[in-house]
Amino acid sequence: MKLLVAIHDVSPAHDQAVQQMWRYCTSLGFQPALLVVPNWHGEWPIADYRLFTAWLRDVQNAGAEIFLHGERHDERGARRALGDELRAFGRTDHEAEFLTLRYEDARQRIERGLRCLRASGLDPVGFVAPAWLAHADCGAALSDCGLAISETTDAVTLHRRATRLASPVIRWSTRAPWRASTSDFVARVGSMVHANHWLVRIALHPSDVEHASTWSSVRSTIEHWLEVRHPWRYAAL
C-alpha cells in the first residue's frame, strides 16, 4: 500500500510557501513531487528567477521528481462551453488551463512548457493539468510529447503502458473562508474512506500554509498516513 505526495503550483510566485512545504516533507524523510508552472499567470517566467530554478535543479539532482503543471495555469483567453462549466463547477476559479484546449493547442502549450523547463535544466517525468481538468484530447497530446505519467483526481495514468491506476487524492481548499473551515473535516473523512485503497495521493498547494488550521490539518494528515504507509515515487509505478 503506497502513498504519493506532491506540491502543486510550484513557481517563484510562491517561493516561500513551496520551500516551507518542501522542508516539512523532507524533515519527515521523503521528497514530494514538484509540479512546476513555467510562467505562473503569464507574469512569473521561471527563467527570470535563477535562484529559484537553481534550487529546483538541486532538489531534482537529489532525487525529487519534477512534473510540468500547465504552462501558465490560468484560463486567460479561454472560453468555456456549458459542458466545461459543468465539469469545473465548484472545483476551480478559472485556473483550469487545459479544460477547453483541443489537441493542437494542448500539445503546443505542453511543448512550450517542456522547452522552458528543460532550458532551466529540469527534466519533467510527467504532466498534471491545473485543477486536474483537461479536455479528452490532452491524453493524446501527452503521449505524442513523450511524457510517461499524468494524473486526474481519481487516477494516475502511465501513458507508455496504456495503464490507468485508480487512486484517490486528498487535498485542501482555501479559496473561500467556508472552504478553508471545512477542509480539515473533508481531509479526515477522506483518510477514513480511502484507508484501504492501495494507492493514495496527497496534494499540497502553497495557499495551504497561509491558513493556520489548514496547515495544521495538512501536517496531521501526512503524519497519520506515514504511520501506515511508505511514501512512494511516481517513477516506481
C-alpha positions as CSV (number, residue, x, y, z in Angstrom):
1,M,0.0,0.0,0.0
2,K,1.6,3.2,-1.2
3,L,1.4,6.9,-0.7
4,L,2.3,9.7,-3.2
5,V,2.7,13.3,-2.1
6,A,3.0,16.3,-4.4
7,I,3.4,20.0,-4.1
8,H,1.3,21.8,-6.8
9,D,1.7,25.3,-8.3
10,V,5.5,25.4,-7.9
11,S,6.5,28.8,-9.1
12,P,8.7,31.7,-8.0
13,A,5.4,33.4,-7.3
14,H,5.0,31.0,-4.3
15,D,8.7,30.5,-3.5
16,Q,8.5,30.8,0.3
17,A,5.4,28.6,0.7
18,V,6.8,25.9,-1.6
19,Q,10.1,25.8,0.2
20,Q,8.3,25.7,3.6
21,M,6.3,22.7,2.4
22,W,9.4,21.1,0.9
23,R,11.4,21.4,4.2
24,Y,8.5,20.0,6.2
25,C,8.2,16.9,3.9
26,T,11.9,16.3,3.8
27,S,12.1,16.6,7.6
28,L,9.8,13.6,7.7
29,G,12.2,11.6,5.5
30,F,10.6,11.8,2.0
31,Q,10.7,14.1,-1.1
32,P,7.4,15.2,-2.6
33,A,7.0,15.5,-6.3
34,L,7.1,19.1,-7.5
35,L,4.5,20.3,-10.1
36,V,6.2,23.2,-11.8
37,V,4.4,26.0,-13.7
38,P,6.8,27.6,-16.2
39,N,5.1,31.0,-16.2
40,W,2.5,31.5,-13.5
41,H,-0.4,33.6,-14.8
42,G,1.9,34.9,-17.6
43,E,3.8,37.0,-15.0
44,W,6.3,34.7,-13.4
45,P,8.6,33.1,-16.0
46,I,10.9,30.8,-14.1
47,A,13.8,31.6,-16.5
48,D,13.9,35.1,-14.9
49,Y,14.4,33.7,-11.3
50,R,17.7,32.0,-11.3
51,L,17.9,31.3,-7.6
52,F,14.6,29.5,-7.7
53,T,15.5,27.4,-10.7
54,A,18.9,26.6,-9.2
55,W,17.0,25.3,-6.1
56,L,14.8,23.2,-8.3
57,R,17.8,21.7,-10.1
58,D,19.4,21.0,-6.7
59,V,16.4,19.1,-5.4
60,Q,15.9,17.3,-8.7
61,N,19.6,16.2,-8.6
62,A,18.9,14.9,-5.1
63,G,16.1,12.8,-6.3
64,A,12.9,15.0,-6.5
65,E,10.5,14.2,-9.3
66,I,9.5,17.2,-11.5
67,F,6.2,17.4,-13.3
68,L,5.0,20.0,-15.8
69,H,1.9,21.7,-14.4
70,G,0.5,23.5,-17.3
71,E,2.2,26.5,-19.0
72,R,0.7,29.4,-17.1
73,H,-2.0,27.6,-15.0
74,D,-4.9,30.1,-15.6
75,E,-7.6,30.2,-18.2
76,R,-6.9,33.6,-19.7
77,G,-8.1,33.8,-23.2
78,A,-10.2,30.6,-23.0
79,R,-13.9,30.4,-23.5
80,R,-15.8,27.8,-21.6
81,A,-18.8,26.0,-23.1
82,L,-21.7,24.8,-20.9
83,G,-20.1,21.4,-20.6
84,D,-16.9,22.9,-19.4
85,E,-18.7,24.9,-16.8
86,L,-20.4,21.8,-15.5
87,R,-17.1,19.9,-15.3
88,A,-15.3,22.7,-13.5
89,F,-18.2,23.7,-11.2
90,G,-17.0,24.1,-7.6
91,R,-13.5,22.9,-8.4
92,T,-11.6,25.9,-9.6
93,D,-11.9,29.7,-10.0
94,H,-10.8,29.7,-13.7
95,E,-7.5,28.1,-13.0
96,A,-8.1,25.0,-15.3
97,E,-5.8,26.0,-18.1
98,F,-6.3,22.8,-20.2
99,L,-10.1,22.4,-19.6
100,T,-11.1,23.7,-23.0
101,L,-7.9,23.0,-25.1
102,R,-8.2,20.6,-28.0
103,Y,-5.3,18.5,-29.3
104,E,-3.2,21.1,-31.2
105,D,-3.5,23.9,-28.6
106,A,-2.8,21.4,-25.8
107,R,0.2,20.0,-27.5
108,Q,1.6,23.4,-28.3
109,R,1.4,24.5,-24.6
110,I,2.8,21.3,-23.4
111,E,5.8,21.6,-25.8
112,R,6.4,25.2,-24.8
113,G,6.3,24.2,-21.1
114,L,8.7,21.4,-21.6
115,R,11.1,23.6,-23.6
116,C,11.0,26.1,-20.8
117,L,11.7,23.6,-18.0
118,R,14.4,21.8,-20.0
119,A,16.1,25.1,-20.8
120,S,16.3,25.6,-17.0
121,G,17.9,22.2,-16.5
122,L,14.8,20.4,-15.4
123,D,13.7,17.0,-16.7
124,P,9.9,16.5,-16.1
125,V,8.8,12.9,-15.8
126,G,5.1,13.7,-16.4
127,F,2.3,16.2,-16.6
128,V,-0.6,17.2,-14.3
129,A,-3.2,19.6,-15.7
130,P,-4.1,22.6,-13.4
131,A,-7.0,21.7,-11.2
132,W,-6.7,18.1,-12.7
133,L,-9.1,19.3,-15.5
134,A,-8.3,18.8,-19.2
135,H,-10.1,18.1,-22.4
136,A,-10.1,14.4,-23.6
137,D,-7.7,15.4,-26.4
138,C,-5.0,16.1,-23.8
139,G,-4.1,12.5,-23.3
140,A,-3.1,12.0,-26.9
141,A,-1.1,15.3,-26.8
142,L,0.8,14.0,-23.7
143,S,1.6,10.7,-25.4
144,D,2.8,12.4,-28.5
145,C,5.0,14.7,-26.4
146,G,6.7,11.6,-24.9
147,L,5.5,12.2,-21.3
148,A,5.2,9.0,-19.3
149,I,2.8,9.9,-16.4
150,S,-0.2,12.1,-15.8
151,E,-3.0,12.2,-13.3
152,T,-6.5,13.3,-12.6
153,T,-8.4,13.5,-9.3
154,D,-9.2,9.8,-9.4
155,A,-6.3,8.1,-11.2
156,V,-2.7,8.1,-12.3
157,T,-2.1,7.2,-16.0
158,L,1.0,5.5,-17.2
159,H,1.0,6.5,-20.9
160,R,3.8,4.2,-22.2
161,R,2.0,1.2,-20.7
162,A,-1.5,2.5,-21.5
163,T,-2.4,1.8,-17.9
164,R,-4.7,3.7,-15.7
165,L,-4.3,3.2,-11.9
166,A,-7.2,4.2,-9.8
167,S,-6.0,6.5,-7.0
168,P,-8.0,8.9,-4.8
169,V,-6.4,12.2,-3.8
170,I,-6.7,14.1,-0.5
171,R,-6.4,17.8,-0.8
172,W,-7.5,21.1,0.8
173,S,-9.2,24.2,-0.5
174,T,-8.6,27.7,0.9
175,R,-10.3,29.6,-2.0
176,A,-13.1,30.8,0.3
177,P,-13.3,31.0,4.1
178,W,-16.0,28.4,4.3
179,R,-13.8,26.0,2.2
180,A,-10.9,26.5,4.5
181,S,-13.0,25.9,7.6
182,T,-14.3,22.6,6.3
183,S,-11.0,21.3,4.7
184,D,-9.9,19.6,7.9
185,F,-13.2,17.6,8.1
186,V,-13.0,16.7,4.4
187,A,-9.4,15.5,4.8
188,R,-10.3,13.4,7.8
189,V,-13.2,11.8,6.0
190,G,-11.1,11.2,3.0
191,S,-8.5,9.5,5.1
192,M,-11.1,7.1,6.5
193,V,-12.8,6.4,3.2
194,H,-9.6,5.7,1.4
195,A,-7.8,3.8,4.2
196,N,-7.8,0.5,2.4
197,H,-7.0,1.8,-1.1
198,W,-3.7,0.5,-2.4
199,L,-2.5,3.9,-3.8
200,V,-3.4,7.2,-2.2
201,R,-2.2,10.7,-3.1
202,I,-1.9,13.8,-1.0
203,A,-1.8,17.1,-2.9
204,L,-0.4,20.3,-1.3
205,H,-0.9,23.8,-2.5
206,P,1.0,27.0,-1.5
207,S,-2.1,28.6,0.0
208,D,-2.3,25.7,2.5
209,V,0.4,27.2,4.6
210,E,-1.3,30.6,4.7
211,H,-4.2,29.3,6.9
212,A,-3.1,28.0,10.3
213,S,-6.0,25.5,10.6
214,T,-5.4,24.1,7.1
215,W,-1.7,23.8,7.6
216,S,-2.2,22.0,10.9
217,S,-4.6,19.6,9.1
218,V,-2.1,19.0,6.3
219,R,0.6,18.1,8.8
220,S,-1.6,15.8,10.9
221,T,-2.9,14.1,7.8
222,I,0.5,13.5,6.3
223,E,1.9,12.2,9.6
224,H,-1.1,9.9,10.0
225,W,-0.6,8.4,6.6
226,L,3.2,8.0,7.2
227,E,2.3,5.8,10.2
228,V,0.6,3.3,8.0
229,R,2.2,3.7,4.5
230,H,5.5,4.1,2.9
231,P,5.9,7.2,0.7
232,W,6.4,6.2,-2.9
233,R,7.7,7.7,-6.1
234,Y,5.7,8.1,-9.3
235,A,8.5,6.5,-11.3
236,A,8.3,3.4,-9.2
237,L,4.8,2.8,-10.7
